[in-house]
Structures are given as structure tokens and as C-alpha cells.
Amino acid sequence: MGTHSAVAHSLLDTADTLVLQTGNLLNWGCLKKKCPATPTEELQDCIRTILNEWSSKISPGPVQEIPQNLECALSQAMETINPDEREELKVSVKLFVVYPSLSSIRHAVDMACSTLGVAQLDSVIIAPPPLEECMTVSMEHVQPYWEELESLVTDAKVVAIGTSDLDKALLEQLYIWAKIKPNSNQVNLASCCIMPPDLTEFAKQFDIQLLTHNDPKELLPEETFQEALKESAPECQISTWTPVWILRYSVIVKTRGIIKMKGYILQAKRKGSL
């Protein structure tokens, strides 16, 4: 094992929190040449690339201070939004909460704003933690996360908030209960190839935008995350790490519908520190 890798593995084995940032994927020459079949595969490729790049650039000398919070980014791909262009761009985010923690929502939004150099996100869609197979999503599951989103709108950190994979009945319950109404609802066309007519009618009546997506129920299962870590750091204690939240952002030129930026930010923690 090289000296760089040894230092990287030492840092990984000591840290409690790990943040991975892809920067703008459109700046990644390696990913432009290949098209991952699924969002999960794309994210796995990103994790491996970031960790390999990060470990290769670590100074081989002794570490003076070992951080508890480790941040790894593909520095050459990091890109902020030009303030002069901000009004021309729409910054949209989908937040996948993997581990049930309400504080993750504000933390993820703050980190996205900091990464992109903006004070406010135009849209945030929430995907709460996946439930066990025998359970179905209910308002009890959605409400706490929605209240956190509402607080971000109140604090002017987010303009519009949306949901993911709610059927008509649950979307209606949320709409009636919520102080700040959902602006959008994503529908996975892999599970229903045609938009349900009752959902379409309700969304039209209350001006809720219906969007489509192809994300799996679990974007990054714990085992998949650990597998990606192990490929880059085979000698580390990988089994103790678990993803907490994943944020995917896109920056679109409003008048042309062109994607200017796309990227991921991921936070993981050691299970003992959760």
C-alpha cells in the first residue's frame, strides 16, 4: 500500500463523519464517456472516483491533526454560480434522507447553498427514508420532514418545496394539512407507466406540478455504499459506515432548459456516532 493510501486509510478509520462532493458532473471528462445505467450506478462511480482522487492527493507526511469530520471533493470539478447569472438560473434539489434525522434537511440545504455559492434554492423535493417492505407511507411519516421544509421556506432558504411518490390520497392529505403547500410531486414511471388519472386531476386542480423520475426506492443502500468504499479503501473498517443523506442538485438555464450544472453531495457517518 502506498504512503498516500496509508494516510487516507488512517483518516477514514479515525473520522466519524464523511462528506463527499462531486462538484459539477458536467466537468467530469471520465463520466462523459460512459452512461451509467441507473442513478445508483452513477453515484457509485462518483464515490469511487472522489475517494481515489482524494487519497492520491493527500500529503504523505505525518498528519498533525486528525479531523473527526472528513470532506472529500473532486476539487477540479467544483463550481459556484456566478452572481450575475443567478436570476437566469433555476437551482433544483432532490434530497434523499437515508437515516431518519430531521436535522439532515437543513444541514443538506445549507451545504448545497454553500457549495453553489447561493443564498437560496429555488426548489427542494424531499424523499423521506424508505420504509420496510410491510409498511406503507402515511402522513405520520411525511409530516415531520415537511415541517422542516416549511421552516426553510419561512427562513427564505428555499422558494418552493415538493414531494416524491405520493399517491392522490396522501398528496391530498398533505395539501390540506400543510401550511406551505407542495409545489410539485414526483412520480416514478417505472412503477406506473401512465400517470394515475385521479392524481393528474388533483394536481391540475391545485396547481401542483407532476414530474417523473427513475430513482429506485433506495438510491444508495448501505451495502452498496460500503461496497463502493471498500473498492477505494480495502483495508478500512468499512462496515461501520452508513449513508445519512444524499443531495442531488441541478442548475438549469430558465429560458433554454439547458442543464448548466449537476452534482451530488453525500454525508455518511459511523453507526456509533448517529
Buried (B, 14 or more C-beta within 10 A) or exposed (E): EEEBBBBBBBBBBEBBBBBBBBBBBBBBEEBEEEEEEEBBEBBBBBBBBBBBBBBEEBEEEEEEEEEEEBBBBBEEBBBEBEEEEBEBBBBBBBBBBBBEBEEBBBBBBEBBBEBBEBEBBBBBBBBBBBEEEEEEBEBEBBBEBBBBBBBBBEEEBBBBBBBBBBBBEBBBBBBEEBEBBBBBBBBBEEEEEEBBEEBBEBBEEEEBBBBEBEBBEBBBBBEBBBBBBBBBBEEBEBEBBBBBBBBBBBBBEEEEEEEBBBBBBBBBBBEEEE
